[in-house]
Amino acid sequence: MGKTTLAAQIAREAEAAGRAVFWVSWRDDPSRLAQDLTNVAQALGLHEMRLQNVVKDVQDALHT
């Protein structure tokens, strides 16, 4: 069984148990990663100003 298959199975089980599940993709695409992390942060209620700071920090880290 591959890593992605295993992760997907665990995510389905966690979701069925009532837990929040977030799938963050990363394939050499910083904008996609930033968008996925933004979606998670918004779902968790992160304040907008803090969210902007986090997105900037992630983007800066990915470009170093």
N, C-alpha and C positions, 0 to 999 in steps of 0.2 A: 504494500500500500504506500502510495506517495505522500509527501508532506502536505500538499494542497488537499488531497482527498481526505487525509486524516483531519486536517484543520476544519474542512467543511463539515465533516461528520460531527466533530465536537461542537462546532457552532450550531448545527441543527439541534443537537441534544440540549445545549444550553438554552437556546431559544424556546424549545418545547417545555423546558423547566421554568420558563418565565423570566429568564435573564435577558438583558439588553445585549445584542450582538452587533458588532461593527466589523465590517470587512474593509480593510485599508489595502489598496493596491500600490505596488511599487514596481515599475518596470522602466527605470531610467527616465522617468517623466516627473520632474519636480512639481510641475503645476498640478498634475493628477494627485500626487501625494498631498500637496497643500490643500487641494479641494476635499479630498477624503478626510483629512484631519480636521478641516474646518467643519465638515458635516458632523463629525463625531463631537467636536467641541460644542456646536450649537445644540445638538441633541442632549448633551449633558448640562446645558444651561450656562456655559461660560460667558461671562460679560463681554460685550462687543469690543471694548477697548483692549481688554486682555487678549481676546481672540486675535485681533490685528497684530499685537505684539508677538504672539506665538507664531503666526503665519510668517511674519518677517524673520523671526529667529530661525525657523525651519528653512526658509528659502536661502538665508545667508549661510547656514551650515551646509546646505547642499551645493553651494557654489564655491566652497573653499577646498 
